[in-house]
Amino acid sequence: MVWLRRSLHARVALALLTLCLAEMDLARAQGTGPTAESSPDLEDRRVWSADRKAGEATKRVTDLRAQANQRRDAPCPAVADWPSWFEETLTLEASWVAMREIRDQVRKSGAGRDSVHDFRQTFGSFEAWEALRDALRQKMSDCADELKIARRTRAEEIRLVHEREEQGVAVELGESGFGPRVTAPALRR
């Protein structure tokens, strides 16, 4: 009887493994899964000089500010476009939140005074950072209301935002050279 149970469990496990492998092969064949040719460049940016890290962070904060302002000022998407628009906006908001951590890392990095000054000027005040973060959050809420999208509970929304922000911090720290690089293609731009 025990052998039969083990055998049944083994057969179920083998069937699930086969199904997973078949799904991965199908994804690769359709070009949606990871392939050896498309593996991302995972250069360890932590070896960059402090000034280069500050320069890259300055470019990134400039790019994110422009994207955030554009998203804030753009009209709401069509209902059919809501899921992708929401994910993109949530990712943008998470990356913008990560810039506060990047600001602290640039300050502590030992970068030259000019590099730190350039970053601080580009980053702006904490109040401006906070206002843009809040504007992105409000835009998501307003568009959901305008499109009459069924919303998650407040607790679920908060959890989702915090999870995405943690992921965004990890990605942005890695991309700026202040932490290990992580692969999270859905979080980049």
C-alpha positions as CSV (number, residue, x, y, z in Angstrom):
1,M,0.0,0.0,0.0
2,V,2.8,2.4,0.9
3,W,4.6,1.6,-2.4
4,L,1.5,2.4,-4.3
5,R,1.2,5.8,-2.6
6,R,4.8,6.6,-3.3
7,S,4.4,5.5,-6.8
8,L,1.3,7.6,-7.2
9,H,3.1,10.7,-5.7
10,A,6.0,10.0,-8.0
11,R,3.8,9.8,-11.0
12,V,2.0,13.1,-10.1
13,A,5.3,14.8,-9.5
14,L,6.7,13.5,-12.8
15,A,3.6,14.6,-14.6
16,L,3.8,18.1,-13.1
17,L,7.5,18.4,-14.0
18,T,6.8,17.3,-17.6
19,L,4.0,19.9,-17.8
20,C,6.3,22.6,-16.6
21,L,9.1,21.7,-19.0
22,A,6.6,21.6,-21.9
23,E,5.3,25.0,-20.9
24,M,8.9,26.4,-20.8
25,D,9.7,24.9,-24.2
26,L,6.5,26.4,-25.6
27,A,7.4,29.9,-24.2
28,R,10.9,29.7,-25.8
29,A,9.4,28.6,-29.1
30,Q,7.0,31.6,-29.1
31,G,9.8,33.9,-28.1
32,T,8.3,34.9,-24.7
33,G,10.6,32.8,-22.5
34,P,14.3,33.3,-21.6
35,T,16.8,32.2,-24.1
36,A,20.6,32.0,-24.0
37,E,20.9,34.6,-26.8
38,S,18.8,37.1,-24.9
39,S,20.4,36.9,-21.5
40,P,20.8,40.4,-20.0
41,D,24.2,42.0,-19.5
42,L,24.7,41.5,-15.7
43,E,27.9,43.6,-15.4
44,D,28.7,44.2,-11.7
45,R,28.2,47.9,-11.6
46,R,29.3,48.1,-8.0
47,V,32.9,48.3,-9.3
48,W,32.1,51.6,-11.0
49,S,33.7,54.7,-9.6
50,A,31.6,56.8,-7.2
51,D,31.5,59.6,-9.8
52,R,30.2,57.3,-12.5
53,K,27.5,55.9,-10.2
54,A,26.4,59.5,-9.4
55,G,26.4,60.3,-13.1
56,E,24.3,57.3,-14.0
57,A,21.9,58.1,-11.1
58,T,21.6,61.7,-12.3
59,K,20.7,60.4,-15.8
60,R,18.2,58.0,-14.4
61,V,16.5,60.5,-12.1
62,T,16.2,62.9,-15.1
63,D,14.6,60.2,-17.2
64,L,12.2,59.1,-14.4
65,R,11.1,62.6,-13.6
66,A,10.3,63.2,-17.3
67,Q,8.3,59.9,-17.5
68,A,6.5,60.6,-14.3
69,N,5.5,64.1,-15.4
70,Q,4.4,62.8,-18.7
71,R,2.3,60.0,-17.1
72,R,0.8,62.5,-14.6
73,D,-0.3,64.9,-17.4
74,A,-1.5,62.3,-19.9
75,P,-5.1,61.3,-20.2
76,C,-6.4,58.1,-18.7
77,P,-6.1,55.0,-20.9
78,A,-8.9,53.1,-22.5
79,V,-10.5,50.4,-20.4
80,A,-8.9,47.7,-22.6
81,D,-5.4,49.3,-21.9
82,W,-5.9,49.6,-18.2
83,P,-4.0,46.5,-17.0
84,S,-0.8,47.3,-18.8
85,W,-1.1,51.0,-18.1
86,F,-1.6,50.3,-14.4
87,E,1.4,48.0,-14.2
88,E,3.6,50.5,-16.1
89,T,2.5,53.3,-13.8
90,L,3.0,51.2,-10.7
91,T,6.5,50.3,-11.9
92,L,7.2,54.0,-12.6
93,E,6.0,55.0,-9.2
94,A,8.2,52.3,-7.6
95,S,11.3,53.4,-9.5
96,W,10.6,57.0,-8.5
97,V,10.3,55.9,-4.8
98,A,13.7,54.1,-5.2
99,M,15.3,57.4,-6.2
100,R,15.1,58.6,-2.6
101,E,17.3,55.6,-1.6
102,I,19.6,56.4,-4.5
103,R,19.8,60.0,-3.3
104,D,21.1,58.8,0.1
105,Q,23.6,56.4,-1.6
106,V,25.0,59.1,-3.9
107,R,25.5,61.3,-0.8
108,K,27.4,58.5,1.0
109,S,29.3,57.2,-2.0
110,G,32.3,59.4,-1.8
111,A,31.6,60.9,-5.2
112,G,33.1,64.3,-6.0
113,R,31.4,67.4,-4.9
114,D,30.3,68.3,-8.4
115,S,28.8,64.9,-9.1
116,V,26.8,65.0,-5.8
117,H,25.8,68.6,-6.5
118,D,24.5,67.7,-10.0
119,F,22.5,64.8,-8.6
120,R,21.0,66.9,-5.8
121,Q,20.0,69.6,-8.3
122,T,18.4,67.1,-10.6
123,F,16.7,65.3,-7.8
124,G,15.3,68.5,-6.3
125,S,13.7,68.9,-2.9
126,F,12.1,66.1,-0.9
127,E,8.8,68.0,-1.1
128,A,9.0,67.9,-4.9
129,W,9.9,64.2,-4.9
130,E,7.0,63.5,-2.6
131,A,4.5,65.6,-4.6
132,L,5.4,63.7,-7.8
133,R,5.1,60.3,-6.0
134,D,1.7,61.4,-4.7
135,A,0.6,62.6,-8.1
136,L,1.4,59.3,-9.7
137,R,-0.6,57.5,-7.0
138,Q,-3.5,59.9,-7.4
139,K,-3.4,59.5,-11.2
140,M,-3.8,55.7,-10.8
141,S,-6.7,56.2,-8.4
142,D,-8.4,58.8,-10.5
143,C,-8.1,56.8,-13.7
144,A,-9.5,53.7,-12.0
145,D,-12.5,55.8,-10.8
146,E,-13.0,57.4,-14.2
147,L,-12.9,54.1,-16.0
148,K,-15.0,52.4,-13.3
149,I,-12.4,49.7,-12.8
150,A,-13.1,47.3,-9.9
151,R,-10.5,48.2,-7.3
152,R,-8.7,46.0,-4.9
153,T,-9.2,46.5,-1.2
154,R,-7.2,49.3,0.4
155,A,-5.0,46.8,2.2
156,E,-4.3,44.8,-1.0
157,E,-3.4,48.1,-2.8
158,I,-1.0,49.1,-0.1
159,R,0.6,45.7,0.0
160,L,0.9,45.7,-3.8
161,V,2.5,49.2,-3.8
162,H,5.0,48.3,-1.0
163,E,6.0,45.0,-2.8
164,R,6.6,46.8,-6.0
165,E,8.5,49.6,-4.3
166,E,10.8,47.0,-2.7
167,Q,11.4,45.5,-6.1
168,G,12.0,48.9,-7.6
169,V,14.6,49.8,-5.0
170,A,16.5,46.6,-5.6
171,V,16.5,47.1,-9.4
172,E,17.4,50.8,-9.2
173,L,20.2,50.2,-6.7
174,G,21.6,47.6,-9.0
175,E,21.3,49.6,-12.2
176,S,23.0,52.6,-10.5
177,G,25.8,50.5,-9.1
178,F,24.9,50.8,-5.5
179,G,23.8,47.2,-5.1
180,P,23.9,43.9,-6.9
181,R,22.1,43.8,-10.2
182,V,18.8,41.9,-10.3
183,T,16.9,40.9,-13.3
184,A,13.3,42.2,-13.3
185,P,12.5,43.1,-16.8
186,A,8.9,44.1,-15.9
187,L,10.3,46.8,-13.6
188,R,12.6,48.5,-16.1
189,R,11.1,51.4,-18.0
